[in-house]
Amino acid sequence: MNKKILLLVPRLNIGGAETYVTELAISLKKDGYEVFVASGGGVLVKKIKSYGIKHFFVPFRLSVEIAKFLVLFIVKKYKIDLIHANSAATGITAVKVKELWNVPVIYTAHGVFGHNKKEMTLNSCDEIICVSNFVRNDAISKGFDSNKLRVIYNGIDTEKFIESNIKRMQLRKQYNIPPEAFVMTITSRIKNINDKGHNALLEIFKKYELPNTYLIIIGKGKGLAKLKKNVKEYKLESNILFLGHILEVQEILDITDITVLPSKFETFGLVIAEGMSINKPAIAYNVGGIGEIIDDRLNGFLVENNDLESFYQKIVFYYKNKELLQTMGVVARNKVENCFSLEKMLLEIKEVYRSLTQGEKIDKDEKNI
């Protein structure tokens, strides 16, 4: 009999951890697991429910004590076999539930750990999944138990991300982009205009010549109004398109030639891998876990943080070398299939589930090469 898994996440709006939980829940459900999700609500709840997955409203960020008793109630009532938490708030809640009820707890570290007593509580989880070696090494440096830390990369459903030249032409016509134009895309929550590199891209457009080049911005956030103001101030309205939130990003990526992410910090860089999966090479700052995705000059380019000149030169290289761009796109797709497929992620996560619910031992050293 397949086990009952309870996934925890603070909210189910658009974001890396939220998408991870949604795709994991759906995939586990299809694989025969009994899956339950608890969150503070959000736009992705409807999608989860459409697959027959039960969702519970739990205000994780409002009160740890309230969240603890709500999760404990769910665990007892539905005889949950394992809790899988996906943020510090949910992980700490899960550890508190574990203290009251003998249920295994897995924590996926989508970001780096804070160096504080509160987050050190997460060391009490049975297993900690890190989304990159960068996250794992950072956790070890902060005193987390290396025997509990396992790298499992975020998985992408490569069957959804299939390049289509027909869709490319349709999308370009829909958004009034010339068929021969060069298009870049950045996908990210816009908390402010600097962290993910949105304003850096505007500065490149302002400072350098980029003829017949367009930038598509996917995402929303508190910094959106300021970003739009800068676009207007720099007189870039004809070159930059804002598409807002897009739940199924694979439906739009055919429009682009490359994905770009001059972000100052990334624990993994899922949006880069998503672009690569549809044969789109990338340019990104070499920060955090980005170097684990991009193999420099093979499937994309790594640029030193804040080096706008080099970033611009890489854009020009792609602009002038369309055939090599396509070749690098194929290499990018192969990297995703081999390292970041949804199937690979699910196999590795289910292996961890089995080790905790059936007592099977896993050699962690082999998994973290």
QUIKARA-V37838 format. One record per run of one state. SS is the DSSP state (alpha for helix, beta for strand, coil for the rest). FROM is the first residue (numbers start at 1). TO is the last residue. If there is no record, write none. Layout:
BEGIN
SS,FROM,TO + SS,FROM,TO
END
This chain:
BEGIN
coil,1,3 + beta,4,8 + coil,9,15 + alpha,16,30 + coil,31,33 + beta,34,39 + coil,40,44 + alpha,45,50 + coil,51,53 + beta,54,57 + coil,58,63 + alpha,64,77 + coil,78,81 + beta,82,85 + coil,86,87 + alpha,88,100 + coil,101,103 + beta,104,109 + coil,110,116 + alpha,117,124 + coil,125,126 + beta,127,130 + coil,131,132 + alpha,133,141 + coil,142,145 + alpha,146,148 + beta,149,151 + coil,152,155 + beta,156,156 + coil,157,164 + alpha,165,174 + coil,175,181 + beta,182,187 + coil,188,197 + alpha,198,207 + coil,208,212 + beta,213,218 + coil,219,223 + alpha,224,233 + coil,234,239 + beta,240,244 + coil,245,248 + alpha,249,251 + coil,252,252 + alpha,253,255 + coil,256,257 + beta,258,261 + coil,262,269 + alpha,270,277 + coil,278,281 + beta,282,285 + coil,286,289 + alpha,290,292 + coil,293,295 + beta,296,296 + coil,297,299 + beta,300,303 + coil,304,307 + alpha,308,320 + coil,321,321 + alpha,322,339 + coil,340,340 + beta,341,341 + alpha,342,357 + coil,358,363 + alpha,364,367 + coil,368,369
END
